[in-house]
Amino acid sequence: MGDERPDVLLTGLLFYDLVLTGLGKPPTPGEEIWTEGMGVSPGGIANLAVAAARYGLRTSLATVLGDDHYGAYCREVLAGQEGIDLSLSRTADGWHTPVTVSLAHGDDRALVTHGQEPPYSQDELMRDAPAARTALVHLEAEPRAWLAEAAAHGTLIHADVGWDPTQRWSQDLLDQLSLCHAFLPNEAEAMAYTRTGSAGAALGRLSELVPVAVVTRGGDGAMAVDQTTGEYAEVPALDIDVLDATGAGDVFGASFVAASLGGWPLEERLRFAVLAAGLSVRRHGGALAAPGWYGIHRWWRSLRDPALRRTYGFLADRLPADPGPPVHHAPVTPPDTTRRPYVPR
């Protein structure tokens, strides 16, 4: 009898994302800027959930949705379109689904969010959660009780962490790594929490605290240490034009988990995750920009660069024979480069 556990278990805050792209420059107070592109998509924890589900992983998400248009849209996309199990999620009467406006400029973005604390905590949502093969989580300053319970039941915790708006970067947060199998912060976060001056030094410190330590470096790729196998790997990013970087780190994390569940060597896991994150930034939004097997397969089939064909040759043996149907991307208003936007006088 096969393993019936969910492949990936997630909980966290869900957002309705409105992404604006093509800004000529960041906006300033008192100024109106017209953009070239716009897309909508579920965001927040949905980024991880959709990215995982598009690899065919059994994905269970515990989150809170508002009883509004935004919540109904997110539910339809996540459950109806992407096949994500929302049985642990709740719809909250009279609560507004958080909405984020993402202003994509260059290879980064600024976020403006409207929302309130959800009426159900993570621990309430996860009270009846099943044991799972892995869990993808964002660590927060306040430890969540469900994490310890999940780890005790054999769930491999893969953790990320967000930017600390207080700039205190409390090292107490790193105590939670004792529950984790892997930790995947970005370069700035890793150096801040470890009080180190380089990505390499931060990785060395983190590798003492968690079996698998990964530091993502944006345009410089990623590096990792796997203490369970004795592997070290460092890989560059691909040269890809960035439309919208929203959710790229989440796509990286979900792709790393998918490759890890497949038992791939560390370098292959890193290259695969870097590739998936790179492909995602060519599309609007976070969740619906995830390429999944279909997007990876399409990229591999169209690849003509001899060096990249050698570097990513492992995909010939890793890609499934059937990558599935085309994935759905965020509904967008595409840029029109043939004429300037109309600006009322």
C-alpha positions in Angstrom: 0.0 0.0 0.0 1.4 3.4 -1.0 2.1 6.4 1.2 -1.3 8.2 1.5 0.0 11.2 3.4 -0.1 14.7 1.8 3.2 15.4 0.1 3.2 19.0 1.2 1.3 20.7 4.1 1.1 24.5 4.3 -0.5 27.1 6.5 -0.2 30.9 6.4 -1.9 34.1 5.3 -3.5 34.3 1.9 -3.7 37.4 -0.2 -5.4 38.6 -3.3 -2.5 40.1 -5.3 -2.9 42.9 -7.9 0.4 43.2 -9.7 1.4 46.3 -11.8 4.3 46.1 -14.1 6.2 48.3 -16.5 6.8 51.2 -14.2 9.3 53.6 -15.7 10.3 54.6 -12.2 9.1 54.2 -8.6 6.1 56.5 -7.8 6.6 59.5 -5.6 4.0 61.3 -3.4 1.6 63.5 -5.4 2.5 61.8 -8.7 0.4 59.5 -11.0 2.2 56.8 -13.0 0.6 54.8 -15.8 1.9 51.2 -16.1 2.1 49.0 -19.1 0.9 45.7 -17.5 -1.4 44.4 -14.8 -2.2 40.9 -13.5 -4.2 39.3 -10.6 -3.5 36.2 -8.7 -3.8 34.5 -5.3 -0.7 35.4 -3.2 1.0 34.9 0.1 0.9 31.3 1.1 -0.8 30.5 -2.2 2.5 31.1 -3.9 4.0 28.0 -2.2 0.8 25.9 -2.6 0.4 26.4 -6.3 4.0 26.0 -7.1 4.0 22.6 -5.2 0.7 21.4 -6.7 2.0 22.1 -10.2 4.6 19.3 -9.7 1.8 16.9 -9.0 2.4 16.9 -5.3 -0.6 16.2 -3.0 -0.9 19.6 -1.4 -2.9 20.5 1.6 -3.4 24.2 2.6 -4.8 25.5 5.8 -5.6 29.2 5.5 -8.4 31.8 6.1 -10.5 33.2 3.2 -12.8 36.2 3.5 -16.5 35.9 2.6 -16.0 38.4 -0.2 -15.2 38.5 -4.0 -11.5 38.2 -3.3 -11.9 35.1 -1.1 -14.2 33.4 -3.6 -11.8 34.1 -6.5 -8.9 32.6 -4.5 -10.9 29.5 -3.5 -11.9 28.8 -7.1 -8.4 29.2 -8.4 -6.7 27.1 -5.6 -9.3 24.3 -5.3 -11.1 24.3 -8.6 -8.3 25.1 -10.9 -5.1 23.9 -9.2 -6.6 20.9 -7.2 -5.3 22.0 -3.8 -6.9 20.4 -0.8 -8.6 23.2 1.2 -10.4 21.0 3.7 -8.3 22.5 6.6 -9.1 26.1 5.4 -12.0 28.2 6.7 -14.1 31.0 5.3 -14.5 33.8 7.9 -17.8 35.7 7.9 -17.4 39.5 7.8 -13.6 39.3 7.4 -11.9 41.0 4.4 -9.4 38.9 2.4 -6.1 40.8 2.5 -5.3 42.6 -0.7 -1.8 43.4 -1.9 -0.8 45.8 -4.7 2.6 44.8 -6.0 4.6 47.5 -7.9 7.1 45.7 -10.0 10.1 47.8 -11.0 13.4 46.5 -12.4 14.2 43.1 -10.8 12.4 43.8 -7.5 9.0 45.0 -6.3 7.4 47.1 -3.6 4.2 45.9 -1.8 1.2 47.8 -0.4 -1.2 45.7 1.6 -4.7 46.2 3.1 -5.8 43.7 5.7 -6.4 42.6 9.3 -5.3 39.8 11.5 -7.3 36.6 10.6 -9.9 35.4 13.1 -8.2 31.9 13.2 -4.6 31.3 14.2 -2.3 28.8 12.5 -2.6 26.5 15.5 -6.4 26.5 15.3 -6.3 25.8 11.6 -3.8 22.9 12.0 -5.5 21.3 15.0 -6.7 18.3 12.8 -3.9 18.4 10.3 -2.8 15.0 9.0 0.8 13.9 9.2 2.5 14.8 5.9 5.8 14.0 4.1 6.9 17.7 4.2 5.6 21.0 5.4 6.6 24.4 3.9 6.5 27.2 6.4 7.4 30.8 7.0 9.0 31.1 10.4 7.8 34.0 12.6 9.1 35.5 15.8 6.4 33.7 17.8 6.8 29.9 17.6 3.8 27.9 16.4 2.8 24.9 18.4 1.8 22.9 15.4 5.3 22.9 14.1 6.6 20.8 17.0 3.7 18.4 16.7 4.3 18.0 12.9 8.0 17.4 13.4 7.3 14.8 16.1 5.1 12.9 13.6 7.9 12.7 11.1 7.0 15.6 8.8 10.2 17.2 7.3 9.9 20.9 7.9 11.3 23.1 5.1 11.3 26.7 6.4 11.7 30.2 5.0 11.6 33.5 6.8 10.4 37.0 5.9 11.9 40.4 6.2 12.0 41.8 9.7 10.5 45.3 9.6 11.8 46.0 13.1 15.4 45.4 11.8 16.2 43.7 15.1 16.8 40.2 13.5 16.4 38.4 16.8 18.5 35.3 16.9 15.8 33.7 19.0 14.0 32.9 15.8 16.9 30.5 14.9 16.0 28.3 17.9 13.1 27.1 15.8 15.5 25.5 13.3 15.8 22.6 15.8 12.4 21.5 14.4 13.4 21.9 10.8 14.9 19.7 8.1 15.8 22.6 5.8 16.1 26.4 6.0 16.0 28.5 2.8 16.4 32.3 3.6 17.6 34.8 1.1 21.1 36.3 1.3 20.1 39.5 3.2 18.0 37.6 5.8 20.7 34.9 6.3 23.4 37.4 7.0 21.2 39.5 9.2 20.1 36.6 11.4 23.6 35.1 11.7 25.4 38.4 12.1 27.8 37.5 9.3 29.2 39.6 6.4 28.8 37.2 3.4 26.4 34.6 2.1 29.1 31.9 2.4 29.7 32.8 6.1 25.9 32.8 6.8 25.5 29.4 5.1 28.3 28.0 7.2 26.6 29.2 10.4 23.2 27.9 9.4 24.6 24.5 8.4 25.4 24.1 12.1 21.8 24.5 13.1 19.8 22.6 10.5 20.5 19.5 8.3 20.0 21.3 5.0 20.9 24.9 4.7 20.2 27.0 1.6 20.9 30.6 0.9 19.3 32.2 -2.2 21.1 35.1 -3.8 18.7 36.4 -6.5 20.6 37.3 -9.6 23.7 35.5 -8.2 22.0 32.1 -7.9 22.0 30.0 -4.7 24.3 27.9 -2.4 23.6 25.1 -0.1 25.0 22.5 2.3 23.3 19.1 3.0 24.7 17.6 6.2 22.8 14.4 5.7 24.7 13.6 2.5 27.9 15.7 3.0 27.2 17.7 -0.2 27.9 21.3 -0.9 26.7 23.1 -4.1 26.7 26.6 -5.5 24.9 27.4 -8.8 24.5 30.6 -10.8 21.2 32.2 -11.8 20.0 32.1 -15.4 20.1 35.2 -17.5 16.4 36.0 -17.7 14.6 39.3 -18.2 12.5 40.1 -15.1 8.9 41.1 -15.5 7.7 40.5 -11.9 9.8 39.0 -9.1 6.8 38.5 -6.8 6.8 35.0 -5.3 10.1 33.9 -6.9 11.5 32.8 -3.6 8.4 30.7 -2.9 8.7 29.0 -6.3 12.3 28.3 -5.5 11.3 26.7 -2.1 8.5 24.6 -3.5 10.7 23.4 -6.4 13.5 22.5 -4.0 11.1 20.4 -2.0 9.8 18.7 -5.1 13.3 17.7 -6.1 14.2 16.7 -2.6 11.1 14.4 -2.4 12.5 12.8 -5.6 15.8 12.1 -3.9 17.9 14.2 -6.3 21.5 15.2 -5.6 22.0 18.6 -4.0 23.4 20.4 -7.1 20.4 19.2 -9.2 18.0 20.3 -6.5 19.5 23.8 -6.6 19.7 24.1 -10.3 16.1 23.0 -10.7 14.9 25.5 -8.1 16.9 28.3 -9.6 15.5 27.5 -13.1 11.9 27.4 -11.8 12.3 30.7 -10.0 13.8 32.2 -13.1 11.0 31.1 -15.3 8.5 32.5 -12.8 9.7 36.1 -13.0 8.8 36.2 -16.7 5.1 36.2 -15.7 2.8 38.4 -13.6 2.0 37.4 -10.1 3.5 34.9 -7.7 1.2 31.8 -7.5 0.1 31.6 -11.1 3.6 32.4 -12.4 4.9 29.0 -11.1 6.0 26.9 -14.1 5.3 23.4 -12.8 6.4 20.4 -14.8 4.7 21.8 -17.9 6.8 25.0 -17.9 10.0 23.2 -17.1 9.3 20.7 -19.9 8.6 23.4 -22.4 11.8 25.3 -21.5 13.9 22.1 -21.9 12.3 21.2 -25.2 13.0 24.6 -26.6 16.6 25.0 -25.2 19.3 25.4 -27.9 22.2 26.7 -25.9 24.8 23.9 -25.8 26.3 24.9 -22.5 22.9 25.0 -20.8 21.9 21.7 -22.4 25.0 20.2 -20.7 24.4 21.9 -17.4 20.7 20.9 -17.3 21.2 17.5 -19.0 19.9 15.8 -15.8 16.4 17.0 -16.8 16.3 14.4 -19.5 16.0 11.7 -16.8 14.0 13.7 -14.3 11.1 15.2 -16.3 8.0 13.0 -16.3 6.9 11.5 -19.6 3.6 13.4 -19.3 4.2 17.0 -18.0 0.4 17.6 -17.8 -1.7 20.2 -19.5 -0.6 23.8 -19.9 -0.7 25.8 -16.7 -3.0 28.7 -16.1 -1.3 32.1 -15.8 -2.6 35.2 -14.1 -5.2 37.2 -16.1 -3.3 40.1 -17.4 -3.7 43.4 -19.3 -0.7 42.9 -21.6 1.6 45.8 -22.5 0.8 47.6 -25.8 4.1 48.7 -27.2 2.6 50.2 -30.4 1.3 53.3 -28.7 1.7 55.4 -25.6 -0.9 55.1 -22.9 -3.7 57.6 -22.9 -3.3 60.1 -20.0 -6.3 62.3 -19.4 -5.6 66.0 -19.1 
